[in-house]
Amino acid sequence: MPSFLWTQKQDVGASSRVSHGLTYDAERNRVLLFGGDPGGPPLADTWSWDGNLWTQVADTGPSARWGLAMSLAAAPDASRKLVVLFGGASGSNLFADTWTWDGTEWTQIADTGPTARRAHALAYDSARNRVVLFGGSTAANPAVGDTWEWDGTEWTQVQDVGPSARRAHAMAFDPTASRVVLFGGGNANGAGLGDTWLWDGTDWTQAADTGPDPRAQSAMVAAATIVLFGGVNSIDPNLPTANRIMYGDSWRWDGKDWTKVQDIGPSPRWGHGMAFRSDTNRIVLFGGSSVFGPPEDGSLQAGVMGDTWEHSEAAAGGGGGGIPQVQSVTCPPLVSAGGPFGVSVTLTAPAPAGGVNLVVSIADNAGQPIDPTWFSFPVSLQVPAGSAGPANFNVICRAGVPPADYFLGVAVSGGVQQTARFRVQ
């Protein structure tokens, strides 16, 4: 079995909780945490993890809730990298509000879109600059199967066929295949599911029905590969305790198959959060519970956890390898139409064996792709093994390009994109 080593970090900071939101804040190179269920009234605090310390960064914003979902955001302004939060629950109340975090404060940006729900999942599709939402539990149905996308301005329902209705499933975006990966969840009765589905922006395709045991309330991130940890075999509250299984295993998805990797690390749990820090190539895991119970119920307090764990993808075996990300992109701030200009890209670490491919794009000041005839540039560029850059290439700005601000974006195989602003004069 391939090696997969977790390291426990500090256990002070954010309090113990389950069903909270956790995601990577790419603009500030921090992991962001919001809310959750401590085994009593839900929380509304916001915390930031820098790799060593948890710091509370806000106590205002969305109302207290659990069962919410967060991800990197589709920002209408390409110069900003935001975090988006949708939905959740407090007592019998379900929420349908959308919020963004800019590093300083939360802002509510929409109250229309998907119906109010909890236990749904979000994933940021960096190839199409869309946040994808699937499923969850609504007031009318214990499990739904609708698909929505957020473009930074509004929600649009894009599909109502694909995976069966479910809640408490796991989703992440696979940048190598440019697909959102969905695994498992609980059906309307709460029984765990074990199927894997892929969303390409148009259709859902079932990719596998073997791999991790059926489960709900696991967590999944896109790192060197897609990584999944933990979960519980059923979220049916009527299931006898003797039949409840908590998982503490780690799995990798390579685009075709699941592989179990060494499961030494965090104790078995459900409702935890995971995020991938692309600046340090580390997976961060926080919280969860070893005891299953009703939401906001005191019986949860015996099992709710507040521990923080990290796994270094750079040290991963069995194909972990550690894929560096783009650290910086530089280009002249002013360029002239009708001529070339140079671009320089550096990585966070040397490229592994086989090198890495950089994906290049240009957007306007609203974050929309520009007319493809305006600029000429390499759509992909390889950084050779052992090099962290700089990787240099030229962009040709054709005559007639309208004077304006533009953003040149570069990412490793669709990973977290770094941008440089330039003005055509």
N, C-alpha and C positions, 0 to 999 in steps of 0.2 A: 504494500500500500504506500503511495507517495507520501512524503513528509509534508506536514502543514502545521506550523508551529504558531500558537497564540501566546502572547505575553500579557499578563495582567498589569495594568497601570494603576494609578492612584484610585482609591475608593472614597475620596472626599470630593465634594463639589455639588453637582446636581443630586437631588434626593432620589431615593428609590422610586421606580415607576414602571408601568407596563403600558403598551399601546400608545406610545408617544410618537412624535415626529422626529426623524434624524436624517440629515442630508449634508452634503458638502457644499460649503459656500466658497465658490471658486474665486470670487473677487478678493476675498480677504484671507484665503487659504486657511479656513477654519471649518470644523464640523459644527453644525448648528442643531440645537435640540429645542423642541417646544412641547410643553404640556404633558399629558399622559395621566394615567390612573394610578394613584399611590395606594389603592385599597381603601379609598374614602372619596371625598369630594375631589373632582379633577383639578388639575393644575393649569396655570396660564403663564408660567415663567419661561424665559428664553435664555439659553446658555450657549457658550462658545467653548470649544475644545481646541487648544493650539498644539497638542501633542504632549503637553506636560501638565497643564492646569485647566480646570473648568472655571469659567468666569461668567457670572450672571450679567447679561448685557441688556436686558429689558424686562420690565414687569407690567408693561402695557402693550396692547395690541389685540389679537384675537381673544375672545372670551375663553375661559377654562373649558377644556375638552379632552377627550381621549378618542381613539379610533380615527384620528385625522391622517392625512397623507401630505408629505412634503417632497419637493424635488428641486433641482436647478430649474430656473424659469426660462421660458421663451420671452425674451425682452424685446419690445418694439424698438428700443434704442440700442443698437449694437454695441455702443460704448459701455453699457452697463451689464453686469452679471448679477442677477437677482435670485432669490429663493422664493418659490411659490408654495402656498399652503391652501388646501381645500378641505372643507367639511369637518366631520367629527361629531361627537355626541357629548352631552352632559345630562345625566339622568335620562328622562324620556325625550329630551329635546335633541333633534338632529339639525345639523347646520348645512347650509348651501352657500356659504360665503367664500370668497377668494381673496387671499392676502398675499402681499409680497414684502420681503425683507431686503433692505438696501444696505445693511451693515450698521445702521443707526436706529431705524424705527420700522415698525410694521405699518403698511398702508392697505386699507381695503380697496380693492380695485373693481370688484364685481359682486353682484348679488343675484345674478341670473346665470343660467347654464344648467348643469346637471341637477337633478332633484337632490334635496337634502339627504345625506347618507353618512354612514360610518363604515369602517373596515374595507374601504376601497383601496386602490393602489394607483400611484403616479409614477411615471418614468419620463425623463427628458430625452427626446429624440434629437441629438445634436446635429444629425445630418439634415434634418428638415426644420430645425428650430421650432419644435412643437413639444408641448407637454401632453402626454397620453394618459388618460384616466380610464380604468376599467372596473366595472362591478361595484360590489359593496352591498350594504344592507340599508333599505329605505323603510319609511313608515308603513308602506303598503306591502312590501315584499321582504322576507328575510334574506333573500339573495337575488341580485339582478345581474344582467349580462350585457349592459350597454357600453359602448366605447365613445369617448369624447376626446376632443383635442383643444388645447389652449394655445393661441398664437401670440400671446402677449397682450391682446386687446379684448378678445371675446372667446367664449366656448362654442364649439360646434359639435353636434352629434354626428359621427362619421360612420358608424356601423352598429347594427343591432343583431348581427349573426356572428358566430365564431365560438369561443369557449362557452360552455354551459354557465348558467347563472351561478355566481359564487361570491364569497366574502372572505376577508382575511387571507388573501392570496399574496404572492410575492411577484414583483416585476422589476426589471432592470433593462437598460438599453445596451445592446451588444454593438459597439462601434465598428468591430471588424466586419460584421455581416450587415450592418445598418438595419437591425431589427430590434424591436422590443421583445424581450423574452418574458413569458408569464409561466409561473409554476404553481400548481396546487391550489390550496384554499379550502374553504368549507362550503358544502352545498347547503341547500335550504334547511336541511335537517341538522347541519353542523358536521356531518361526516367528512373526514379529510379526503381530498382529491390528490391524484398523483400524475396528472397529465401536464405536458409542456406544450406551449403554443407560441407562435411567432407572429408579430404584427409588422407589416412592411409599409404602413401608411395607407394601404388600400384594402388589404384582406388579412384575415387571420388564417394561419395554417397550423394544423396540429403537427408537431415535430417529433414527439416521443411520448410513449406511455409507459416507459420503464425508467428507472433511476431511483431517486429518493423514495422512501415509503410515503404513501399518501399522508398529507399533513396540511394543517392550516397554521397561521400565525408564525411562519418562518420569516427570515429576512434574506434579501438577496442584493448583491451589488455587482457592478461591472468593474473588474480590476484587470489583471493580466488576462484573466478569463472571467466568465460569470461565476460567482461564488455564492453558495447558499448555506445557511447555518440554522439548525434548530427547528423548533415548531412542536406541535402537538397533534396527535392522530385524530382528534375530534374536538370540536368546540360545542358539542351538544351538552347542555348543562345537566341533562338527565342521565348521561353515561355514568355507570358505576365507576367509582374511583379506581377499582382494581383493573378496569379495562382501559384506563387513560394512560397513554404513553407519551412521555416527554422525550424529545430528541436533543442530543448534544453532538451531532455529527456534522461534518463539513463536506460539501460536494462541489465539484467543478463541472461546468457546461462548456464544451469546446465548440459548440455550433452544431454538433450532431449527436453527441452522447454525453451522459452524465457519468462522472467517475467519483467514487468515494475516496476522500483523502483522510489522512490521519486525524482522528477525532480526540486529540488531547488539547484541552484548553478550557473554554467556558463550560460551566455545568449545563446540563440539559435545561431548556427553558422555552417559553413561548412569549410572543409580544414584545420582543426586544427590537432594537433598531440597529441598522448597519449603514455605514457610509464609507466611500473610498476617497482618501486624500491623494489626489494625483500629484500634488507637490512633493510628497514624501513617499509615494507608492505604498501607503499603508491602509489597510482595512481597519476601521474603528467600529467596535460593538459596544453598545451601552444598554444596561438594564434588562427588563423582562421579568418573568415570574416562573418559579418552579412549582407553583400551586395553581390549579385552575379553579376559578370561582366566578360568580356574577360580577359584572362591572361595578366599580365603586363600592364593593362589598368588603366589610372588615375581614372576611376570611382570607382575602388576598394578601393582607398585610404580612402573614407568616411566610409568604414566598416571594414577594416583590423584591427585586434586587436593584442596586445602584452601582454595580461594578463596571469598570471600563477595561476593555481588552483591545489589543492591536495585533494585527498580523502583517508582517512585512512581505509584500509581494516580491521585493528584490531578493529575498532569501528563500523564496518558495521553491520547493522541488517539484518534480513531476510535471514540468511544463509551466510552473509559476513564473520563473524567469525574470519577472519584473520589467514592465514596459515603461520606459521613461516618457514623460509628457513634455510638451512645449513649454519652455520657461519664459522666453521672450521673443518678440518679433519687432524688428526695427526697420524703418524705411524713411526716406526724406519727408519732412512735414509738408513741403510744397513741391509739386511736380508740374510739369508742363505737358499739355496735350500735344500729341504728335511725337513723343519721344519715350525712351526707356528710363526706368529708375531701378535702383538696386534694393534688394530685400535680404535681410540677414536673420537667421533663426537659430536659437540655441535650445538645447534640451536640458532637462533636470538632471540627467545622468547619461553616461555613454550608452549607445545603442547596443542591444544584445546581439548574439550570433544571428546572422541573416539580415541585420539592419532593421530599420523601421521606415515606414512610409509616411510622409507628411501629406496631408490633404489641404489644398489651398483654395480659398474662396474670397470674393469681394462683394461687399454689401453697401447699400446706400446708408444715409444717416438714420433711416427708419428701420434698418436691419433687414431690408428686402434685397434679394439678389439683383445685381445690376444687369443691364443689357449685355449679353455675352459677346457682342461685337465691339464693345467699348474698350475692353482690355484683353491683352494676350499674355498668358502666364501658364506655367506648368500646373496642370490639375493635380498631379501627384509628383512627389520628389522623395528620393530615398536618402536617408542618412546612413552611411555604412557602419558596420559593426565596430565597436570600440570608440566611436566618435560621438561627442556631445555637441558638435558643431564648432564654429558657426557653419550652417548650410546656407549658401548664397545662391540667389537666382535673380533674374531680371523680369520685370513686368513692363510691358509696352502699353503705354497710354495712347490710344489712337487719336488722331485729329478729330475734332468735333465732339469730344466728350464734354458734357456740360460742366462748367465750373461749379464745384460743390465739395463738401466733405464726404469722404468715403472711408470704409473700414476694410482693411486687408486682414483676413483671419487664417490662421494656420493651426492645425491640430494633428496629433498622431493617430492615424486610423480612426478618425471621428471621436477622439477623446475630448478632453476639455480644451476648448479653443482659446487661444490668445490672439489679441487683435492689436493693430497699429492704425492710428488715424492718419490720413493724409488728405491734403486739399489739392484739387486740380485747379490751376490758375490759367 
